[in-house]
Amino acid sequence: MNKEIAIEAYKEYISNKEFVCVAAKAALARQQIQYMVAGHMACPRDDQQIHDFLCTFIDTYRNSAELYHSAVVMFEPSGIVNEEMFDSLLWQRLQALSTLDALEHPYDARVAADPNSGNFSFSLKEEAFFIIGLNPVSSRAGRQFKYPALVFNPHQQFEQLKEKHKYNALKMVVRKRDLNVSGSINPMLEDFGEASEVYQYSGRRYDEKWQCPLKIYHDKPANNSAA
C-alpha cells in the first residue's frame, strides 16, 4: 500500500465540502494531522509501530499551543467485507494498543478507565483520545472512506473548546452536517459524561445486548477523579 497515495486520499476525503467534521478540516488546514499507513487491520505485526507513532504524536500535541490536532492510522483496504468485521478488528487493534501501553504508562487521570463509564476515554501515554473509525462499508455515509482507518483525537481538545464556549456550536454544526450526509443523526451519539463514548468509535449501530470487549490493564492513578 502506497503511503503517499493513502495520505492524499485522506486529505481529499476531508477536503470534500460535504465532509462532516469541521474540526478535522481545521486540523488539515493547520497541517496538524499526522499519518501512519499500516498493513492489514487483522494483523498484529504493526501494533508496536502504531503505538510508537501515537506516542510521538502525543509529544507533538503536548508541545503545541494550537487546537485541532489528530493522528490517523490507515490500513490495507482489502478484506473488510462488512461493518461487523470492521468493528471486530477495531476492538482487536485498540485492545492490542491498550495492552502495550499498560506496560509503560498509567491511565490518563482525567478520564475513567472503565469502558462502561460515561467518563471513559481511550488512553495512551496518559493522554485520553476520542476515536473515530472509518471504513468503506460503514452504514454511516459520513464514516465511509476507501481505507479502513482509526482517527485519534485528543480528548483534552474538547475540554478546551468547552472552556472557550465553542464546543456546543461545533457539535451542532457537525451533527447538522452528519444529518445532511447520512440522512439521520447517529443513534449512538451521546455527550461525554452521559454514556460511554465506546458506542461511537466504530460507527456501527449496537443493540442493547452489546458489551464493549475492551479490557483495561493499566495501573489506575491515585488521583483519578473521573473513575
Salt bridges, closest charged atoms under 4 A:
GLU8 OE2 - LYS11 NZ 3.76
ASP46 OD1 - ARG45 NE 3.89
ASP47 OD1 - ARG93 NE 2.79
ASP52 OD1 - HIS51 ND1 3.99
ASP59 OD1 - LYS125 NZ 2.79
GLU66 OE1 - ARG30 NH1 3.38
ASP87 OD2 - ARG204 NH1 3.16
ASP101 OD1 - HIS51 NE2 2.81
ASP101 OD2 - HIS218 NE2 2.79
GLU104 OE1 - HIS105 NE2 3.83
ASP108 OD2 - ARG110 NH2 2.77
GLU127 OE1 - ARG62 NE 2.77
GLU127 OE2 - ARG110 NH2 3.00
GLU159 OE2 - HIS155 NE2 3.33
GLU159 OE2 - LYS162 NZ 3.61
ASP178 OD2 - ARG140 NH2 2.83
ASP191 OD2 - LYS171 NZ 3.04
ASP191 OD1 - ARG175 NH2 2.96
